[in-house]
Amino acid sequence: MVLSLVLVGDFGASSAHAVDVYVSAIAGQPLGVATVEIPLARPIVGQTPPPIQAQSADGRVLYSYSEDIKIDVPRASETPVPPPGNGRLLGRLGQLIREIADPEPPVDQTVARRVRFLFVGDAPLRVQITDATATIGSYDVVPEQNPAGHQQALVGWWNGYTAATRDQINAADYPTWVEDYLIAMLARRLRMPIPAWFDATESQDDDLLSALKLVAGAEEIGRSIYRRSAVGFIDQSGRPAPEATLPLPAPPAWAPLFDDPQLADIPVEPMATRVPPECFYIRYGSFQNYTWFADLSRDYGGDISNMAMLRGFELGASKRIEQQLNLKTTELSRMLGPQVIQDQAIVGRDLFMTDGASLGVMFQAKNAFALRTSFNNDRSQLAGSDSEVTLKKVTVGGQAATLLSSADNRVRSFMVQDGDFFFVTNSRTLAERFLEVGKSKQSLGASSSFRLARQLMPLDREDTVFAYFSPEMLRGLVSPRYLIELRRRLSANAEVAMMHLARMAADHESKATGTNLVGVDDWIDGGFLPVGFGVRPDGSGAISVGDQVMDTRRGARGQFLPIADVPIDLVTPDEARWYAQIARQYETRFPTIDPIMVGVGRQPMEGVDGGDGGERIMVHAEVAPLGPEKYGKWSKYLGPPTRVAMNFAPDDIIAAQAHVASDRLGPPTHVFAAIKDSHPPNPDDFQGLLNIYRSIQGIPGYLGAWPQPGMLDRLPLGLGRGQPVAPGINRLIGGMYRYSDGQFSVLSFQPEVLQASLPHLAATEASDLAQIRAQVGNLSGSQIEGWVNAQLYSHARESSIAGASLLSLMTRQLGARPEHCLAEVQRVLGVPLQCTLGGDYQYSPATGQWISTAWRGEVAPLVAPADYVAPPMKWFRGSAATVTQYADRLVADAVIDVAR
């Protein structure tokens, strides 16, 4: 069907006149398929118009997506083929090659917009098409009956829908559970194939690397488990997943722990003598140090990683742990804390903040009576003001304790005391171990590996923060109990999200179909959940409690029962096989796990941004004792530690050096590189081999070595020597220049950069040993500052648009009411959505789409606003770092200047 209408909207209003619109609709079961294609009166060149959407007042339009129809714009040849005989043949061919290799990207133009969607029923319907700026038009759609054509149209819609969804997933900076659910659910109901990329989330990593990613919380592992849950655990034979009937597998056969009796006299702090050896240990040393770190974290929304870049979701880990343990810092506690607290540390078995960490806060009291009274008052006050929270006396490890808790684990706080030491934790197991260690003295502080840490990083360093991750704690993370429960709770997380989404999808479609699907069984029968949903090896499940969905064993998402408190006795054959493979690889490749220690210090700085509010933060990290043979070839590429430090030119904004050992370079050599303060090429300029070459040519930097390596001089035909152009400088093939004086060998595409830098280059002696040294200057006020800010804005803009698109998707395709949409997203993801540009998401009634206040309009600007400052640009004022690998330990140091 072809209609004639006047185009309106931001991209068509300037040339609005009658154009033909193509409308096609084929009714079918369970849903019909329709297409609306709108030719543009004037093609759009060099811009990407905002996506268009279809909707109907009666809710019959479902699962729409848009695509642009583009054609290439041919460019007239700027260099016609030279006539025969007019010049040398090679010259004419070279001119044509230069034109073919033109760095200008190909130009295309959008000539039409297309929106495809599914619909309910076979009666005519009125469809409204909108984009982010305005309503484009309304169209009458009259479905036809064509069974053969319906299947073909459905396949075309599916291919486009999955491609559009994949684009949304690639741009997202949040868990893509909504998009993944829609793909799995629609494939099941429409009998469409799951796209190949959907099943390819499990990488080709071996089991060991996959286990490390699981422990590290890598998003790809969680996404893989979620997608498998969304598709369903039914195997090809149609049988459900087997039950847990096998005993818990044995852990890896670890090598003996490091032991050195000669370290017994190394001084350690009293706090460490009360920490179980299987725990991590983050010590602040004083209440003032704790409040400094807490304030720094609070400045960035309770997530220290926000200093680098806002994520598309708000973790709020610090706030969540404070709430769960009921340990909030108030103005009164700031005043009284230093008077009653001697020492303070965070202690735990893991740091799985988003899924229920097993941890607590340990205190050494100056005044035990005052500290106990303060804790008891705070706990009683919460229990009295919140009807969902109870405070009761319990017995832990044969000793009286108190438990402050809520049914959903939003609050879960055991408090135990042993002399002057108090431990407030969310784990009964950790509370018991705290009391056991006080009696047995088999503590972290008594272990040889910790005493070695205190020998290398002694107490008189007075670190603001000292963190130690013991071998026992790291081994515990890959124990059968931890890894299997991690997989199970990721599946539980997935089912909680899927129940929210199934309810929304079924309710949304019911408005058009008149059906009423309520509960898991109805959702499974309707295809909104997979067959076998809710069948778990541990007998747990997801249940609805009002608007919330909770796990029957673990509680509410974000506050799952700590893994240390989750009993696991039996596993499935699949879990047993999976873990056995991991255990074998650890026994072969990592029979020992090296402990990690980190110290953070700080000192005030004056003159930062013209004021006195700056700080210099010093970070010292070590892995010791170290077994470098476990880390593969990379550790073998470094030469021995050395005091040689390159002196760079004062206008080098970024510089680095490494002492490397390689057969190609000959004896150990110092390789160094630097980039001048400048405007570098944009990342898009590095598309394609020739463009990469041209972009590198445009970077004002240099690469060098000292003492001079022989690799370039060994090239045949003198290719490494080139043609002399200045004293000591030769021009090589490809336009690169090389300076050589028998000691230094320096390469650059720009001879003026060489000439300006050479007077400053020198190999100097540093006070410390290192193999790798790097430095980044103060970007504030530099030429590169605007470029870095623009690149960070571009990334944040894309993520901000993706977040708004998710909200629009929830509104259009799942029927979330605008006033409830943000809350619905939080229920699905388990965390609040946040705009990566720092704005607030708002619904635009004019266009029916979501926008951010940071956009200052209906569309996010392509170029960063004049007042936009990316998070790291607000505080970063320069840094320097070194890395040193010794035979038995790895050391890293960093100094970061911060504006606060």
C-alpha positions in Angstrom: 0.0 0.0 0.0 1.4 3.4 -1.0 0.3 6.6 0.8 1.0 10.3 0.0 1.6 12.7 2.9 3.6 15.7 4.0 6.8 14.9 6.0 7.3 16.7 9.2 10.1 16.5 11.8 13.5 17.9 12.4 15.1 16.2 9.4 12.3 16.7 7.0 10.5 19.9 7.9 12.8 22.2 5.9 11.8 20.5 2.7 8.3 19.1 3.6 6.2 18.2 0.6 4.2 15.3 -0.7 6.1 12.0 -0.8 5.0 8.4 -1.2 5.1 6.2 2.0 5.2 2.5 1.6 3.1 0.5 4.2 2.9 -3.3 4.3 1.1 -5.5 6.9 0.5 -9.2 7.0 -1.6 -10.7 9.7 -0.6 -14.0 11.3 -0.1 -16.0 14.5 0.9 -15.3 17.1 1.6 -11.8 15.8 1.4 -10.0 12.5 4.3 -8.2 10.8 4.2 -4.6 9.4 6.6 -2.2 7.7 6.4 1.5 7.2 9.0 3.0 4.8 9.2 6.8 4.5 11.3 8.2 1.6 13.0 11.5 2.5 12.2 14.6 0.4 15.8 15.6 0.9 18.5 13.0 1.6 20.5 13.3 4.9 24.2 13.5 4.3 26.9 13.3 7.0 24.4 12.9 9.8 22.8 10.0 11.6 19.2 10.8 12.3 17.6 9.7 15.6 15.7 6.4 15.4 12.0 6.4 14.6 9.4 4.5 16.5 5.9 3.1 15.9 3.1 3.0 18.4 -0.7 2.8 18.5 -3.2 4.1 20.9 -4.7 0.7 21.4 -1.4 -1.0 22.3 -1.4 -3.4 19.3 2.0 -2.3 18.0 4.8 -4.4 19.6 8.5 -4.8 19.3 9.3 -2.1 16.7 12.8 -1.2 15.5 14.0 1.3 12.9 16.6 1.3 10.2 17.9 3.8 7.7 18.1 3.1 4.0 21.4 4.5 2.7 23.2 4.7 -0.6 26.8 5.6 -1.3 27.5 9.1 -2.7 29.9 8.7 -5.7 32.7 11.2 -5.8 34.1 12.6 -9.0 37.6 11.6 -9.7 40.0 14.4 -8.8 42.8 12.9 -10.8 41.7 11.5 -14.2 43.7 8.7 -15.7 46.8 10.2 -17.3 46.9 9.8 -21.1 49.4 7.3 -22.5 52.9 8.7 -23.1 52.4 11.7 -20.8 55.0 10.8 -18.1 56.5 7.7 -16.8 54.2 4.8 -16.2 55.1 4.4 -12.5 54.3 8.1 -12.0 50.9 7.7 -13.4 50.2 4.5 -11.4 51.4 6.2 -8.3 49.0 9.1 -8.7 46.1 6.8 -9.1 47.1 4.8 -6.0 47.3 8.0 -4.0 43.7 8.8 -5.1 42.5 5.3 -4.2 44.2 5.6 -0.8 42.5 8.9 -0.2 42.0 9.3 3.6 38.6 10.7 3.1 36.0 8.2 4.3 33.3 7.0 1.9 30.2 9.2 2.0 26.7 7.9 2.2 23.3 9.5 2.4 20.1 8.4 4.1 17.3 8.4 1.5 14.5 6.7 3.5 13.5 5.7 7.0 12.0 2.4 7.8 10.2 1.0 10.9 9.2 -2.6 11.3 7.0 -4.0 14.0 4.7 -6.8 15.1 1.1 -6.3 15.8 -1.9 -8.1 17.5 -4.9 -9.2 15.5 -6.0 -8.7 11.9 -8.1 -5.6 12.1 -6.9 -2.3 10.6 -4.9 -0.1 13.0 -3.7 3.5 13.2 0.1 3.8 13.7 1.9 6.9 14.8 5.5 7.3 13.8 7.8 9.6 15.9 11.5 10.3 16.3 13.4 12.1 19.1 12.3 15.5 17.9 8.7 15.3 16.7 5.8 13.3 15.4 6.5 12.3 11.8 3.0 11.2 10.9 0.1 8.8 11.4 -0.8 6.0 9.0 -3.7 3.6 8.6 -2.4 0.1 8.3 -4.7 -2.6 6.8 -3.3 -6.1 7.3 -3.7 -8.7 4.5 -3.9 -12.4 4.8 -0.9 -14.1 3.3 0.4 -17.1 5.2 3.4 -17.7 3.0 4.3 -14.0 3.0 3.9 -13.8 6.7 6.7 -16.2 7.4 9.0 -14.4 5.0 8.1 -11.1 6.5 8.6 -12.5 10.0 12.1 -13.7 9.1 13.0 -10.2 7.7 11.7 -8.5 10.9 13.6 -11.0 13.1 16.9 -10.4 11.3 16.5 -6.6 11.6 15.3 -6.7 15.2 18.2 -8.8 16.4 20.7 -6.6 14.5 19.2 -3.5 16.1 19.2 -5.1 19.5 22.8 -6.1 19.1 23.7 -2.5 18.3 21.9 -1.4 21.5 23.8 -4.1 23.5 27.2 -3.0 22.1 26.5 0.6 23.0 25.2 -0.2 26.5 27.2 0.5 29.7 24.8 -1.5 31.9 23.8 -5.2 32.2 21.9 -5.9 29.0 19.3 -8.2 30.6 16.3 -6.5 29.1 17.6 -6.9 25.5 18.8 -10.4 26.1 15.5 -11.4 27.6 13.6 -10.0 24.6 15.8 -11.9 22.1 15.4 -15.3 24.0 11.6 -14.8 24.7 10.7 -13.8 21.1 12.8 -16.5 19.6 11.0 -19.1 21.7 7.5 -17.7 21.0 8.0 -17.0 17.3 10.1 -20.2 16.7 12.9 -18.1 15.3 16.6 -19.1 15.6 18.8 -17.7 18.3 21.4 -15.4 16.5 24.9 -16.8 16.4 26.3 -13.8 18.4 23.9 -14.5 21.2 25.3 -17.9 21.8 28.9 -16.7 21.4 29.1 -14.9 24.7 31.2 -17.7 26.2 34.6 -17.0 24.9 37.1 -19.6 23.9 39.1 -19.1 27.1 40.1 -22.2 28.9 38.4 -23.2 32.1 41.1 -21.6 34.3 40.7 -18.2 32.7 36.9 -18.4 32.8 37.2 -19.2 36.5 39.4 -16.2 37.1 36.9 -14.0 35.2 34.0 -15.5 37.3 35.9 -14.6 40.5 36.8 -11.1 39.2 33.2 -10.4 38.4 33.7 -10.1 34.6 30.5 -9.0 33.0 30.8 -11.4 30.1 30.5 -14.4 32.5 27.4 -13.0 34.1 26.0 -12.2 30.6 26.7 -15.8 29.4 24.9 -17.3 32.4 22.0 -15.0 32.1 21.5 -15.8 28.4 21.6 -19.5 29.0 19.0 -19.0 31.7 16.8 -16.9 29.4 17.0 -19.5 26.6 16.4 -22.4 29.1 18.4 -25.2 30.6 16.6 -27.9 28.7 19.0 -30.0 26.7 18.5 -31.2 23.1 16.7 -34.4 24.3 14.1 -32.3 26.1 15.2 -33.4 29.6 15.6 -30.9 32.4 18.9 -30.2 34.0 20.0 -33.1 36.4 19.6 -32.8 40.1 22.4 -32.3 42.6 23.3 -35.8 43.7 27.2 -35.8 43.9 29.3 -34.7 46.9 31.2 -31.4 46.7 34.3 -31.8 44.6 37.8 -31.7 46.2 39.7 -28.4 45.9 43.0 -28.2 43.9 45.9 -30.0 45.5 47.7 -26.8 46.4 51.5 -26.6 47.1 52.4 -26.0 50.7 52.0 -22.4 51.9 55.1 -20.2 52.3 56.7 -20.7 55.7 59.8 -19.0 57.1 60.3 -19.2 60.9 62.9 -16.5 60.8 60.1 -14.0 60.2 58.5 -14.7 63.6 60.0 -11.6 65.2 58.7 -9.1 62.5 56.4 -6.6 64.3 52.7 -6.7 63.2 49.8 -4.6 64.4 47.5 -6.1 67.1 44.5 -5.9 64.7 46.1 -8.5 62.4 46.3 -11.0 65.2 42.5 -11.2 65.3 41.9 -11.6 61.5 41.3 -15.1 60.2 44.0 -16.1 57.7 41.5 -16.9 55.0 40.3 -13.3 54.9 41.4 -10.2 53.1 42.5 -7.3 55.3 42.1 -3.6 54.5 43.4 -1.5 57.4 43.0 2.2 57.9 45.1 2.5 61.0 43.0 5.3 62.4 39.5 6.6 62.3 40.7 9.7 60.5 42.1 7.6 57.7 38.8 5.8 57.4 36.8 9.0 57.1 39.3 10.3 54.5 38.7 7.3 52.3 35.0 7.3 53.0 34.7 10.9 52.0 36.7 10.3 48.8 34.4 7.5 47.9 31.3 9.5 48.8 32.4 12.3 46.6 31.9 9.9 43.7 28.6 8.4 44.6 30.0 5.7 46.9 32.0 4.1 44.0 35.6 5.1 43.8 35.7 3.9 40.2 33.5 6.9 39.2 36.6 9.0 39.5 37.6 7.6 36.1 34.2 7.4 34.4 30.6 7.3 35.4 29.1 3.9 34.6 25.6 3.5 33.2 24.4 2.1 36.5 24.9 3.1 40.1 26.6 0.5 42.2 26.5 2.3 45.5 28.5 -0.5 47.1 29.7 1.6 50.1 26.2 2.9 50.9 24.7 -0.6 50.6 27.3 -2.1 53.0 26.9 0.8 55.4 23.2 0.1 55.4 23.5 -3.6 55.8 25.9 -3.4 58.7 24.3 -0.2 60.2 27.6 1.6 60.3 26.8 5.0 58.9 29.3 7.8 59.6 27.5 10.8 61.2 28.8 14.2 62.3 28.7 13.0 65.9 30.6 9.8 65.1 33.2 12.0 63.3 33.7 13.9 66.6 33.7 10.9 68.9 35.3 8.3 66.7 39.0 9.3 67.3 38.3 9.3 71.0 37.1 5.7 71.2 38.6 3.9 68.1 42.3 2.9 68.1 42.3 1.0 64.8 39.9 0.0 62.1 39.9 -2.5 59.2 37.5 -4.1 56.7 37.9 -7.9 56.8 36.2 -10.5 54.6 36.3 -13.5 52.4 35.3 -11.8 49.1 34.4 -8.4 47.6 31.3 -9.4 45.6 29.6 -6.2 46.4 26.8 -6.5 43.9 25.8 -10.0 44.9 26.3 -10.1 48.7 29.8 -9.9 49.9 31.1 -11.8 53.0 32.7 -9.1 55.0 32.7 -7.0 58.2 34.4 -4.1 59.9 36.8 -4.8 62.8 37.5 -2.2 65.5 40.2 -2.0 68.2 38.7 0.2 70.9 40.4 2.9 73.0 37.4 2.8 75.2 35.5 -0.5 74.8 32.6 0.6 77.0 31.9 3.8 75.1 32.2 2.0 71.7 29.9 -0.8 72.8 27.4 1.7 74.1 27.5 3.6 70.8 26.9 0.5 68.7 24.1 -0.7 70.9 22.3 2.6 70.8 22.6 2.8 67.0 21.3 -0.8 66.6 18.4 -0.3 69.0 17.4 3.0 67.3 17.2 1.3 63.8 15.2 -1.6 65.2 12.8 0.8 66.9 12.3 3.0 63.8 12.0 0.3 61.1 9.2 -2.2 61.4 11.0 -4.6 59.0 14.2 -4.7 61.1 14.6 -6.8 64.3 17.3 -6.8 66.9 17.8 -10.0 69.0 20.4 -11.8 71.1 22.0 -14.8 69.5 24.8 -17.2 70.3 27.8 -17.2 68.0 30.7 -19.5 68.6 29.4 -20.2 72.1 29.4 -16.5 73.0 26.6 -14.0 73.3 26.2 -11.7 70.4 23.5 -9.6 68.7 21.9 -9.8 65.3 20.3 -6.9 63.6 18.4 -8.1 60.5 15.6 -7.8 58.0 14.0 -10.7 56.0 15.4 -9.5 52.7 19.0 -9.1 54.1 18.8 -5.4 53.5 20.0 -5.3 57.1 22.1 -8.2 58.3 24.6 -7.3 61.1 26.1 -9.6 63.6 28.1 -7.8 66.4 30.6 -9.8 68.5 33.2 -8.6 71.0 36.4 -10.1 72.2 38.1 -7.9 74.7 39.0 -4.5 73.1 38.2 -5.9 69.7 34.7 -5.6 68.1 33.6 -7.2 64.8 30.4 -6.1 63.0 29.8 -8.5 60.0 27.0 -9.8 57.7 28.3 -13.3 58.0 27.7 -15.7 60.9 30.7 -17.8 59.7 33.1 -14.8 59.9 31.8 -13.9 63.3 32.5 -17.5 64.5 36.0 -17.4 62.9 36.8 -14.1 64.6 36.1 -15.6 68.0 38.0 -18.8 67.2 41.1 -16.9 66.1 41.1 -15.0 69.4 41.4 -18.3 71.2 43.6 -20.3 68.9 46.0 -17.4 67.9 46.1 -19.0 64.4 45.6 -15.6 62.8 46.6 -13.7 59.6 49.1 -11.8 61.6 50.8 -15.0 62.7 51.3 -16.3 59.1 54.7 -16.2 57.5 53.3 -14.6 54.3 51.8 -11.7 56.3 55.0 -11.2 58.3 56.9 -11.0 55.1 54.5 -8.4 53.9 55.2 -6.4 57.1 58.9 -6.8 56.5 58.6 -5.4 53.0 56.0 -2.8 54.1 56.7 -2.1 57.8 54.4 -0.4 60.2 56.5 2.8 60.3 55.4 3.6 56.7 52.1 4.7 58.4 50.1 4.0 55.3 46.7 5.7 55.1 45.3 2.4 53.8 47.0 -0.9 53.9 45.4 -3.8 52.0 46.6 -7.5 52.1 45.1 -10.4 50.2 46.4 -13.6 51.6 47.1 -16.8 49.7 44.4 -18.5 51.8 41.8 -15.9 50.9 42.7 -16.1 47.2 42.6 -19.9 47.3 39.2 -19.7 48.9 37.8 -17.7 46.0 38.5 -20.7 43.7 37.4 -23.3 46.2 34.5 -25.6 45.1 32.1 -24.0 47.5 32.8 -20.5 46.2 32.9 -21.1 42.5 29.9 -23.3 42.3 27.8 -21.0 44.5 29.0 -18.0 42.4 27.5 -19.8 39.3 24.4 -20.6 41.1 23.8 -17.1 42.4 24.3 -15.7 38.9 21.6 -18.0 37.7 19.4 -16.9 40.7 20.1 -13.3 39.7 19.0 -14.1 36.2 15.7 -15.7 37.3 14.8 -12.7 39.5 15.3 -10.4 36.5 13.4 -12.7 34.2 10.4 -12.9 36.5 10.2 -9.1 36.5 10.5 -9.0 32.7 8.0 -11.8 32.1 5.4 -10.1 34.2 5.9 -6.8 32.3 5.8 -8.4 28.8 2.7 -10.5 29.6 0.9 -7.6 31.1 1.8 -5.4 28.2 0.5 -7.8 25.5 -2.6 -8.6 27.6 -3.8 -5.1 27.0 -4.1 -5.8 23.3 -5.0 -9.5 23.4 -7.3 -9.5 26.4 -5.6 -12.5 28.0 -4.7 -12.6 31.6 -1.5 -14.4 32.5 -0.6 -14.4 36.2 2.2 -16.3 37.8 5.1 -18.4 36.7 3.1 -21.3 35.3 1.1 -19.0 33.0 4.2 -17.2 31.9 5.9 -20.5 31.0 2.8 -21.7 29.1 2.7 -18.4 27.2 6.4 -18.6 26.3 7.4 -15.6 28.4 9.6 -17.9 30.5 11.5 -21.0 29.3 10.3 -24.5 30.1 12.2 -25.7 33.2 12.4 -22.2 34.7 12.9 -22.3 38.4 14.4 -25.8 38.5 17.6 -25.3 40.6 20.0 -27.9 42.0 19.9 -26.4 45.5 16.1 -26.4 45.7 15.9 -22.6 45.9 13.6 -20.4 43.7 12.4 -17.0 43.0 9.2 -15.7 44.7 7.2 -12.5 44.3 6.8 -10.3 47.5 4.7 -7.4 46.4 6.6 -5.5 43.6 9.8 -7.3 44.6 11.2 -10.7 43.6 13.4 -12.5 46.1 15.4 -15.7 46.1 14.1 -18.1 48.7 17.6 -19.1 49.9 19.6 -15.9 49.3 17.2 -13.0 49.9 17.0 -9.8 47.9 19.4 -9.0 45.0 22.3 -6.9 46.1 22.1 -8.3 49.6 22.2 -12.0 48.9 23.2 -14.2 51.8 27.0 -14.1 52.0 28.6 -17.1 50.3 30.5 -17.9 53.5 27.1 -18.7 55.1 25.5 -20.7 52.2 25.8 -24.4 52.8 26.6 -26.6 49.7 26.7 -30.3 50.2 25.6 -31.7 46.8 26.4 -30.7 43.2 25.2 -31.7 39.8 27.3 -33.9 37.5 27.8 -30.8 35.2 29.0 -28.7 38.2 31.3 -31.5 39.3 32.9 -31.9 35.8 33.2 -28.2 35.4 35.0 -27.7 38.7 37.2 -30.8 38.4 38.7 -29.3 35.1 39.4 -26.0 36.9 41.0 -27.8 39.9 43.3 -29.8 37.5 44.4 -26.7 35.7 45.2 -24.9 39.0 47.2 -27.9 40.2 49.3 -27.8 36.9 49.6 -24.0 36.3 49.0 -22.3 39.6 49.9 -24.7 42.4 50.5 -21.6 44.5 48.7 -18.2 44.5 50.9 -15.3 45.4 49.7 -12.8 48.1 49.1 -9.2 47.2 49.8 -6.2 49.4 49.0 -2.5 48.7 49.8 0.6 50.7 48.2 4.0 50.0 49.7 7.2 51.5 48.8 10.9 51.1 50.3 14.2 51.7 48.9 17.7 51.1 50.0 19.8 48.1 49.9 23.5 47.6 49.5 25.4 44.3 47.1 22.9 42.7 44.9 24.9 40.4 46.1 28.0 42.2 44.8 26.9 45.6 45.9 24.7 48.5 43.3 21.9 48.2 45.5 19.4 46.4 46.8 16.0 47.5 49.6 13.7 46.4 48.5 10.1 46.6 51.2 7.5 46.7 50.5 3.9 45.9 52.9 1.0 46.6 51.9 -2.5 45.6 53.8 -5.8 45.9 53.2 -9.4 45.0 55.5 -11.5 47.3 56.6 -14.1 47.4 56.4 -14.3 43.6 56.7 -17.2 41.2 57.2 -15.5 37.9 57.2 -18.8 36.0 53.4 -18.9 36.4 52.8 -15.7 34.4 54.1 -16.9 31.1 56.3 -15.2 28.5 55.6 -11.6 29.4 57.6 -11.7 32.6 60.6 -13.0 30.6 60.7 -10.0 28.3 61.9 -7.7 31.0 65.6 -7.1 31.6 67.1 -6.9 35.1 66.0 -4.0 37.3 68.1 -0.8 36.7 68.5 2.7 38.0 68.6 4.2 34.5 65.8 6.7 34.0 65.4 8.6 30.7 65.3 12.4 30.9 62.6 13.5 28.5 61.9 16.9 26.8 59.9 19.3 29.0 57.0 19.5 26.5 56.5 15.7 26.5 53.1 15.3 28.0 53.2 11.4 28.1 56.4 9.4 28.3 57.4 5.8 29.1 60.4 3.6 29.1 61.0 -0.2 29.6 64.2 -2.2 30.1 63.6 -5.1 27.8 65.4 -8.3 26.8 64.8 -9.7 23.3 66.8 -11.7 20.8 65.8 -9.2 18.1 67.1 -6.2 20.1 70.2 -7.9 21.2 71.5 -7.3 24.8 69.0 -5.7 27.4 68.0 -2.3 26.0 66.1 0.7 27.3 63.2 1.4 24.9 61.4 4.7 25.4 58.7 6.7 23.8 57.1 10.1 24.3 54.3 12.3 22.9 54.4 16.0 22.8 51.6 18.2 24.2 49.4 18.4 21.1 46.0 17.6 19.5 46.3 13.9 18.5 44.2 12.3 15.7 40.8 11.1 16.6 40.3 7.3 17.1 38.1 7.2 14.0 41.1 8.2 12.0 42.8 4.9 12.8 40.3 2.9 10.7 42.2 1.0 7.9 45.9 0.3 7.5 46.6 3.4 5.4 44.7 5.7 7.7 46.6 4.2 10.7 49.8 5.1 8.9 48.7 8.6 8.2 47.5 9.1 11.8 50.7 7.9 13.3 52.5 10.3 11.0 50.5 13.1 12.5 51.4 12.3 16.1 54.2 14.6 17.4 56.1 11.9 19.2 59.2 9.7 19.1 60.4 6.2 19.8 63.9 5.5 20.9 66.4 3.1 22.5 69.5 3.3 24.6 72.1 1.9 24.3 71.5 1.8 20.5 70.1 -1.6 19.5 71.4 -3.3 16.3 68.0 -4.4 14.9 67.6 -1.5 12.4 71.2 -1.6 11.4 70.9 -5.3 10.6 68.2 -4.8 8.0 69.3 -5.8 4.4 70.2 -3.2 1.7 70.8 -0.6 4.3 67.1 0.0 4.9 67.7 0.8 8.5 70.2 3.6 7.7 68.3 5.5 5.1 69.5 8.8 3.5 71.3 11.5 5.5 69.3 14.8 5.8 71.0 16.4 8.7 74.0 15.7 11.1 73.1 12.3 12.7 69.6 12.2 11.1 68.6 10.0 8.2 65.4 9.7 6.4 64.1 6.1 6.2 61.7 4.5 3.7 58.2 5.4 4.6 58.9 8.9 5.7 60.3 8.2 9.1 63.4 9.9 10.4 66.1 8.4 12.6 68.7 9.9 14.8 71.7 7.9 15.8 74.9 8.8 17.6 76.2 5.4 18.6 74.4 5.5 21.9 70.8 6.7 21.2 68.7 5.6 18.4 65.5 7.7 18.1 62.7 7.5 15.5 60.0 10.0 14.5 57.9 10.9 11.5 58.6 14.6 12.2 62.2 15.8 12.0 61.4 19.0 13.9 60.3 16.9 16.9 63.6 15.1 16.8 65.6 18.3 16.7 63.6 19.8 19.5 63.8 16.8 21.8 67.4 15.6 21.3 69.0 18.3 23.4 67.0 17.1 26.4 67.4 13.3 26.0 69.8 11.7 28.5 70.1 8.5 30.5 70.2 9.6 34.1 70.6 7.7 37.4 67.5 7.3 39.5 67.3 6.6 43.2 65.2 3.5 42.7 65.4 0.3 40.7 62.8 -0.4 38.0 62.3 -2.0 34.6 59.3 0.1 33.5 58.8 3.9 34.2 56.0 6.1 32.9 54.8 9.6 33.5 51.8 11.7 32.5 52.0 15.5 32.9 49.3 17.8 34.2 46.6 17.8 31.5 44.9 20.9 33.0 45.6 23.8 30.6 47.5 21.6 28.1 46.7 21.3 24.4 45.8 17.7 24.8 43.3 18.5 27.6 40.5 19.3 25.1 41.1 16.2 23.1 41.0 13.9 26.1 37.9 15.6 27.4 36.2 15.2 24.0 37.1 11.5 23.8 35.7 10.9 27.3 32.6 12.9 26.4 32.1 10.8 23.2 32.2 7.6 25.2 29.9 9.0 27.9 27.5 10.4 25.3 27.1 7.0 23.6 26.4 5.3 27.0 24.0 8.1 28.0 22.0 7.5 24.8 22.0 3.8 25.4 20.6 4.3 28.9 17.8 6.5 27.5 17.2 3.9 24.7 16.8 1.3 27.4 14.2 3.3 29.2 12.4 4.0 25.9 12.5 0.3 25.1 11.0 -0.5 28.6 8.2 2.0 27.9 7.4 1.0 24.3 8.1 -2.7 24.2 7.3 -3.8 27.8 4.6 -1.2 28.6 6.4 0.4 31.6 4.5 3.6 32.6 6.9 6.6 32.5 6.4 7.5 36.1 7.4 3.9 37.1 10.0 3.2 34.4 13.1 4.0 36.4 11.9 1.9 39.3 11.1 -1.0 37.0 14.6 -0.8 35.5 16.1 -0.9 38.9 14.0 -4.0 39.8 15.3 -5.8 36.6 18.9 -4.8 36.9 19.2 -4.8 40.6 20.9 -1.4 40.6 19.7 2.1 39.6 20.3 3.4 36.1 22.4 6.6 35.9 23.3 8.9 33.1 27.0 8.8 32.2 26.9 12.5 31.4 25.8 13.3 34.9 22.2 14.3 34.0 18.9 12.9 35.1 16.8 10.8 32.7 13.3 12.2 31.9 10.4 11.1 29.8 9.5 13.5 26.9 5.7 13.3 26.3 6.1 15.2 23.1 8.1 12.4 21.4 7.2 9.5 23.7 11.0 8.9 24.3 13.4 9.3 27.2 16.1 11.9 27.2 18.7 13.2 29.7 18.8 16.7 31.2 22.5 16.7 30.3 21.5 16.8 26.7 19.8 20.2 27.1 17.4 19.2 24.4 15.8 16.2 22.7 19.1 14.9 21.2 22.5 14.5 22.8 25.0 17.0 21.2 27.7 15.5 19.1 30.3 17.9 20.5 30.9 18.3 24.2 29.2 21.4 25.6 31.7 24.2 26.6 31.1 23.5 30.3 31.4 19.7 30.2 34.3 18.4 32.2 34.8 14.6 32.3 35.3 13.1 35.8 39.0 12.5 35.6 39.7 15.9 34.2 38.3 17.5 37.4 40.9 16.0 39.7 43.8 14.5 37.7 46.9 16.7 37.8 49.7 14.4 36.7 51.2 11.0 37.7 54.3 8.9 37.5 54.7 5.1 37.9 57.3 2.4 38.0 57.2 -1.4 37.9 60.0 -3.6 39.1 60.2 -7.4 38.9 62.7 -9.1 41.1 63.4 -12.8 41.2 61.0 -13.3 44.1 58.6 -10.3 44.1 56.9 -7.8 41.8 56.7 -4.2 42.9 54.7 -1.3 41.5 54.7 2.3 42.6 52.6 5.2 41.5 52.3 8.9 42.5 49.1 10.7 41.5 48.5 14.4 42.0 44.9 15.2 42.8 42.9 18.4 42.9 40.2 18.2 45.7 
